[in-house]
Amino acid sequence: MKRKHYSEQQIIHILKEAEAGVAVTELSRQYGFSQSAFYKWKAKYGGMDISQLHQLKELEEENRRLKQMYADLSLECKVLKDIVEKKLPG
């Protein structure tokens, strides 16, 4: 059976419907997802709205870029240390 992929906006919409009082079993039947998927979504996206989701995505992207910068600088530092150690008379 092919898995359906839901966008974050769709997931938040489904969670808002559940908060409005629609039963999880009804939502899972209507949209075709498992109840365990619903509870995973609720743990990750519960209480968010679309603007908060966009902020989260921006922060995740910034975090990814910063981690990459740190990795690059750490590698560069290690290479420079290796060069200095080789040039020192020993």
C-alpha positions in Angstrom: 0.0 0.0 0.0 1.4 3.4 -1.0 2.0 5.9 1.8 0.4 9.3 1.5 2.6 12.3 2.3 1.0 15.2 3.9 2.4 18.7 3.9 2.9 20.5 7.2 0.0 22.8 6.4 -2.3 19.8 5.9 -1.1 18.3 9.1 -1.8 21.5 11.1 -5.2 21.7 9.5 -6.0 18.1 10.5 -4.8 18.9 14.1 -7.0 22.0 14.2 -10.0 19.9 13.2 -9.2 17.5 16.1 -8.9 20.4 18.5 -12.3 21.6 17.3 -13.8 18.3 18.4 -13.7 15.9 15.4 -12.9 12.4 16.6 -9.4 11.1 15.6 -11.0 7.9 14.2 -13.2 10.0 11.9 -10.3 12.1 10.8 -8.1 9.1 10.1 -10.9 7.5 8.0 -11.5 10.8 6.2 -7.9 11.6 5.3 -6.5 8.1 5.2 -3.8 8.1 7.9 -3.2 5.9 11.0 -4.0 7.0 14.5 -0.4 6.5 15.5 0.6 9.0 12.7 -1.9 11.4 14.2 -0.3 11.2 17.6 3.2 11.6 16.2 2.0 14.7 14.3 0.4 16.0 17.5 3.7 15.6 19.4 5.6 17.4 16.7 3.2 20.1 15.5 0.6 20.3 18.4 -0.4 23.9 19.2 1.3 25.4 16.2 -0.2 27.6 13.5 1.1 28.2 10.0 3.2 31.3 10.9 4.9 29.3 13.7 5.6 26.5 11.3 7.4 28.9 8.9 9.5 30.2 11.8 10.4 26.7 12.8 11.5 25.9 9.2 13.6 29.1 9.1 15.2 28.2 12.4 15.9 24.7 11.2 17.5 26.0 8.0 19.6 28.5 9.9 20.7 25.8 12.3 21.7 23.6 9.4 23.8 26.4 7.9 25.5 27.1 11.2 26.4 23.5 11.7 27.9 23.3 8.2 29.9 26.5 8.9 31.2 25.0 12.1 32.2 21.8 10.4 34.0 23.6 7.7 35.8 25.8 10.2 36.8 22.9 12.4 38.2 21.0 9.4 40.1 24.1 8.3 41.5 24.6 11.8 42.6 20.9 12.0 44.4 21.2 8.6 46.2 24.4 9.7 47.3 22.7 13.0 48.6 19.7 11.0 50.6 22.1 8.7 52.1 24.0 11.7 53.1 20.8 13.5 54.9 19.5 10.3 56.8 22.7 9.9 58.1 22.8 13.5 61.5 21.1 13.9 61.0 18.1 15.9 
